[in-house]
Amino acid sequence: MVNFLGKAYSKVDDKGRIVFPAVFKNAMYAAGVTDMRLLIKKDVYTNCLEVYTYAEWERQSEEIRSKLNPLNKAHAALWRKYTDGCVEVTPDERLGRLSIPKKLLEEIGVTKEVVFAGMGFKIEIWAEEERKAALISNEEFESIAEGLSK
């Protein structure tokens, strides 16, 4: 299993391509990942994109699907929303660029630069202003941390 940690910045070129940071590519190699396919989707709760290794995407998707009844209308709607806009990408061989559809980048407010944030099992892609706005305060962090320790 890959453990993505750290933060990196990348510029978006005219064709909507973004260089996939070496720190995350190296984490995949170190974990023995040979399938470089990535799954990118809009986060359900915030204005960022989530990036998963294809194996992690399959694992999580199966876990969610196993809890759903395809004949239940609400479950079908949830699955539709969860998978809406998912794209499979592979960093190009030469420069390691990712071609992310412009529509997805526009949805999260990206124009020229993105922030990649390693979140352990996934990577988030943000417009820097959106990421700053989404971070909780130190007080909120302490309160949640205290609640978890009880």
Buried (B, 14 or more C-beta within 10 A) or exposed (E): EBEBEEBBEBEBEEEBBBBBBEBBBEBBEEEEBEEBBBBBBBBEEBBBBBBBBBBBBEEBBEEEEEEBEEEEEEBEEBBEEBEEEBBEBBBEEEEBBBBBEEEBBEBBBBEEEBBBBBEEBBBBBBBEEBBEEBEEEEEEEEEEEEEEEE
